[in-house]
Amino acid sequence: MHINRFIKAHVDNMARKGKYEVEIHGPNGLRSRGMRVTAVTMPALTIETTQHTPSSAGPPSNYINNVSYGGEVTMTFMLDHTYEDRELMEQWQHEMFDEVWNLSYPDDYHGTVKITQLGVDDLPIYEVELHQAFPTSLGELGFSAESMNEMQTMDVVFKFRTWTSSYENSPSGLLGGLFNKFSRKLKSKVTKKIGSKIFG
């Protein structure tokens, strides 16, 4: 099959960069659905290696010496007139130290962050959960008289230790694939009906 025909036949099933959700869970009930997150990157997973040459000549071998989960992600938030997301992140950071800058135990401020890739039907297809996550940096807020109509944004850097992933639409044979497809269509219809009832 010609590549252009293949792309045209399957383009409707391709994942879109603009289809995602973010869910943030901090300590002491701090929580955000990330509705105003305008940009985020899922972390990488890197197997780090060192080279070893068994003799004075010949190609070296690579041996694993570490596993890196990326360590941090940056989210960009749009800020509304309540500055709710900024307040939430500041509250979370204040869980990390007290008024005389004594540092808290990690268990007291660790949280989780979920980043979900949605399909064209707005249902989850892939999710990454960051473990032992917490916001280490709240970006500067810029102001300018020349940007009267520009939305205010804020960058937040989250550090984390590891992440795990889950796939919601893994192929499992012909019958499994057909069942998944039917199930997703049904969920999509239900989600749309609920949305239309809530939002009119």
N, C-alpha and C positions, 0 to 999 in steps of 0.2 A: 504494500500500500504506500502511496506517495505520502511524504511527511505532512504536507499541507492538508491533505484529506484527513489524516489521522488527527491532527490538531483541531480541525474544524469539527470532527465527530465527537471529540472528547472535551472541548473547551468548556462546556457547561459544568463539567465535573471537576474542574481545576480549582484548587484552593485559592482564595483571594487574600491579599495582605491586609485589606481593610476590614476583614471579618474576624473579630476577636473579642474576647471578654477578659477582664481582669478582676480577681477577687482577692482582697487583702484582709488578713486576720492578724491583729496585733494582740498584745497582752491586755488583761483586764477588760475584755469585751470590746476593745477598739476594732472597728470593722468598716470596710469600704467595699462597695461593689465596683469601684473603678470606672464609674459611668463617664467620667470626664478625662480618662486617660487617652490621649491622642496619639501616643507612640510608645512602643515597648519592644524589646527584643528578647526572644527566648534564648537562654544561655547555650553555650556549646559544651560538648564533652570531648576532652582530649586525652588520649593515652600517651603519656610522655615516656620517652625512651632514651637510653644511652647506647652508644656504639661500642662494640668490643671486637677487636681484631685478634683472632686466635694465633696468628703467626705474623711474621714480618711482611708478608705479602698476601694478597687476596682481598676480596670484598669483606667489609665488616658485617657483623650480625647486630641486629637491634634487639635490646632487651627492655622490657617494661620496668620502669622504676617509680612511676607515680600515676595517679589518676586525677585529672583536673576537671572540675565541674564548672569552670568559668569564674565563679566567685562573686560576681556582681552583675546586676542589671540596672539600667536607667529607664525611668518612666517619665514621660512628659504629661503634666496635668494642665487642663484649662481651669482657671479659677473663676468661679462665679462671684456674685456680690456678697456671699456669706463667707468666702475664703474657707469653706468647710474642710477641704482636703489639706490645706496648709495647717489648719488648726489640729487636725487628726495626726499629721506627721510630727508636729511639734509636741503634742501630748505623748506620742510614742517615744520620742527621743528623751523626754523628761522622765520616762520610766527607767532610763539607763543610769541616771545619777541623781543625787539629792541636792538640796540648796547649798551645801558646802562641798559639792563635787566629789562625794564618796560614790564610787562606782557600784552598780548593782550586779547581782549574779546573772549570768547569761540566761538561766531558766526564767528569770523575771521579765525579760524583754524580748526573748525570741518569739517569732511568729511564723506564719506561712503565707506564701503568695502563690496564687494559681493563675496561670496564663493559658487561655483556651483558644485554639484555632477553631472557628466555626465554619461549617460548610455553606454552600450557597443557599441552603434551606434554613440557615441560622441555627442549626443543631450542632453540638460538639463533635469534632472528629479527632482532635488530638489535644492533650492537656499536659502541661508541665507544672509540677508543684515544687516550689522552692522551700527547703527545710532550714530551720534555724535562721530565718530571715529577719532583718531589721533595717530601718532606714539610717544610713550613716551620714548622708549629705543632703541638705535641702538647698537647692540652687538659689542664686541671687535673683531678685525680682527687679526687672528693668523698667524704667519709666522714661517717657519722652513726649514732649509737646507735639512732635511731628507724627506721633502714632496714636492719635485720638480714638480711632476706630479699630485699633488692633487689639485682639484679645490678650489678656494677661495669662502667661503660662509659667509653670514651675517645673524644674527637673528635680527628681528625687532618685538618689542612688541607694539601692538595696544590696547589702551584703548577705551572703548565705553560705552554707557549708556544702550541701549536696542538693540534687533534685531527682525526682522520679517522674516518669511519664506514663500515660495511658492512652490507648487507641480505642476510639468508640466505634469504628467502622471497619475493623480488620476483616479481610476476606477469609472465608472458611469453607471453601468449596462452592459448587454451583447452588445447592439448596440453601446453604448458609448465606451466600451473597444475595439471593433473591429475598430471603427472609429479612435480612438487614435493610435492603432497599425498601421493601414494603413497610417495615417498621418505622423507618425514617420518614417516609411519606405520611404515615398516620400521625407520628409525633409532630411533624411540621404543620399539618392541618389543625391539630389540637392547639398548638402554640399560637397559630395565627388567629384562631377563634377566641382564645383567651385574651390575646392582645387587643383584638377589636372590641371585646366586651369592656376591657379595662379602660382603653384609650378612646373609645367611641368610634 
